[in-house]
Amino acid sequence: MKLSRRTAAAVTLTVLTLLPLGATTAPASAAATVRDRIVSVARGEITPAGTSPETTGSCDRYFAYHRGSGSCVKTPWCAAFAEWTWHRAGIDGTVDDLAARGIGKWGKQKGLFHQRGTYTPKPGDLVIYGEPDGGTPGHVGVVAAVHANGTLDTVDGNLGDKVALRTHLDPSTVITNHQAVSGYVSPPGA
């Protein structure tokens, strides 16, 4: 059906009137960056108060992209959560290592690891606790926000057996699983 110019103009004016001030007609998915998607996925997994992913087994899905599979009741799952988050956000060519420090090692091999103090992390990066040598123990979280004072908000899998939001962490002093922050791994292509 062909619309007259007057009808087309009226339809356009109606649509623009209904949009919030400052909104565009571009699809939301096109406007979101890869890093925004990573943070959105991670934040969407924060465990509600009074629930336990390990009791329900809901954290087993974080092993979906691991070559061997796994169970969050039997296997530490912070790395599985971090990798799953990147996959769900559409990152290709990601790491497949269930050791947090293994993710750091992978990042070094791919040129994606940045030593703490030499790089300002960005939302969507993974924060690595412990030197990136592939060993354990260690910990990994998803950077959700970076504040002007240098502190970070992170979303961490398997922190207290939950997916937890941690706010205003000072990367130079925070310790997790007896390890200090060694650095950050940036998502490939971001």
N, C-alpha and C positions, 0 to 999 in steps of 0.2 A: 504494500500500500504506500503510495506516494503522498507525502504531506505537503501542504502549501507552505510557503515561506512564513506566513503569519502563524500557522499552526505549529511549525517547527520552532519558531522563536518563542512561542508561548510555552511549549513543552520544556525547552531549555531554561527559560526563566523560572518555571515551576520547580524543576530539579535543583537549580542553583539556590533558590529560596529555601528549599528543604535541607540543604547541606549546612552543617555547622560552619560558623565563621572561620575562615582559614583552611577549610577542608578542600581537597581536590577530588576530581573524579577518577584519578588513577586507582587501580586496584590496591588494596592494602598490602597484599603479598608482594607486589612490586616495590612498594615503598619501604618495606622492612628490610633491614640488612641481615646478612648472615649472622653477625654478632647479636643483633636483636633477637633473632630466632633462637639462638643458643640460650640466651638468658631467659627468654619466654618459656622454652621447654623445661629448663632447670627449675625455674620458679614454680611452674605448674606441678611439679612433683613433690613439693615440700609436704612432709607428713603432717596431717591434721593432728591436733592435740588429742591424746587419748587413744591413738591407734598405733599399731606396730607392723611395719611392712614384713618383718621377719616372722611374726606370728601368723599373718595371713598369707605369706608367701608372695605377696604382690611385688616384692623386689626381685623375684626370680626373672622377671621380664628384662631386667637390665643386662642379663647375660645373652640376650637374643643375637647380638652381633659377634659374640665371641666364638672362635672356632671350635671350642670344646664344650660349650654350655656351662652350666653351673647352678648352684643353689646358694642363695644368700644366707641360709642358715648354716651352711658348711664352709663357705668361702667368704673372706673379706671382700666387700663389694664396692668400695669407693671408686676404684678404677673402672669397673663395669658400668657404674652409673655415669661417670664422666664420658666414657666412650659412647654409651647409649645416647647421651644428650647430644653429642656432636652428630651422630648418625641421624637421630630424629629431626635435627635442624637442617639436614640435607648436606652435610659435609662428606665429601668423597675422599677416599684414600686415607682413612684414619687408622690409628694404631689398633692392634689386637693384642693387648697385654694386660693381664689381671694384676700386675704389680704397679703400684703408683709410681715407684721410682723407675720402673720399666717404661712408663709413658715418658718420663723425663729423658731416658736414654734414647728412646725412639725420636723424641723431639730434637735431641742433639744430632742424631744421624741424618735427620731431614733438614737441618738448618732452621728449625722452628723453636728451639729452646733459647731462652733469654735469661741470663744470670741475674738474680736479684741485685739491685743497685745500679745496673747498667741499662735498664729498660723500664719504662712506665707501662704497667700492665693495662690491658683493655678488657672491657666486658666481653665474655666469650672465651677468653684465654683459660687455660687450666693452670692452677697454682700447684706447684710440686713441693711437698715437704720431704726433705731428705735428698741427698745427692743423687743425680740421675745415673745410677749404675745398674739398674735392673734388679737390684736386691730388695729385700724387704727387711724390716717394716718401713713404712712410709705412709704418705697420705696424699690425696689429690682432691681438689675441689674446683668448681666452676666459678670464675670471677663474674659476679653479677653487677657490680658497680665499683667505680673508682672515685674516691672523694678528693677534693682539692687539697686536703691536708695529707694525702698519700695513703690513707687507710682504705681498706677494701671491704666490700660485702661479698660473701661467697655462698654458694649453695653446694653443700657437701653430702654425698651419699655415705651411708654407713657411719655417721657420726652419732654415737649413742644409739646405734641400731636403727636410725631413721635418716630421712633426707631432711637436712636442717639448714635454715638460713642463719648465717653468722654475719654480724654487722660490725663495721668500724674496726676491722682487724689491722693491726700495725704489722706489716710484713717483716719488719726488722726485729720484732720481739715475739711474735706469736709462735707457739710450739704446739704441734699436733702429733700424736702418736710418738712422742719423744723426739720429734724432728723439727728443725727450723725450716723456713721457706728457703729453698735453694734457687728457685726461679719459676719461669712461666713457659708454657708451650702454647704457641699461637695456632689456631686452626689453619690447615692448608688452604691457601687461596683467599684468606681473609685479611 
